[in-house]
Structures are given as C-alpha cells and as structure tokens.
Amino acid sequence: MAENPIAPYPERKANTSRAGLGAATSSDIEALRADLEQAGELAQRFHRDLLGKSSELASLKEVFEKAHKRLIHLQLHVTQLRDERHQLANRAMEADALEQKLNVVTADRDRLRAQLESSRKWQG
C-alpha cells in the first residue's frame, strides 16, 4: 500500500511555563493538535478508499474491454451467418428453378413419347 502523503504532525508537549501561555491557550493548542491528528487519520482513510476505488475502476474497465471484444466477435459471427443464409437462400431458389425446368422437360418428354406412340400406331 502507498505511504500516506499526509503525515500527522509530531506530538509536542507545549511548554506553557517558558512561553508564558495560559491554560486556555494551551488547551486550544492541544485541541488543534487533536483535530490535526483526526484530519490526518481521515486523510489516510480517504486515501485507502481511493486506492480501493481505483482497483475497482480498473476491474470494471477490464470487464468492459472484454465485453467489447466479445461484442465485436459476435457481430462478425452474425455477419457470417447472414452471408451463409443468403447463399443458402440462393441455392434453394436455384433448386426450385431446376425442379420447375425438370417438370417442364419431363412433361415435354411424356408428350413427345405419347405423340411418337400414337404416330407408330397410325403407321403400323
């Protein structure tokens, strides 16, 4: 973990007798030091929370990138399936057309065979 950028001030005992500070001033200084210490602890907590959020953001970014790659891959597959579907539809239409031609040729053959047999009857 990274070191705390905001270190609390080192605790110093106020020398009220030399400085000639009163008890009220001395207690105010101690209260300020306590506030500073609390602020430092709060800053440390916020820093830890920020690191946690940064790693969470990195994880979400990785998930998003994977999903994006998979979406691109899926789009390519959909395009390939569409192309294949069009090819199959074209082949099916060709098969129908060939079947219709076969029916016409078969009907013509049967008609011509019937004509040939009837002409053989008349000749023979």
Secondary structure, DSSP 8 states (H G I E B T S, - for coil): ----SS---------HHHHT--HHHHHHHHHHHHHHHHHHHHHHHHHHHHHHHHHHHHHHHHHHHHHHHHHHHHHHHHHHHHHHHHHHHHHHHHHHHHHHHHHHHHHHHHHHHHHHHHHHHHH-
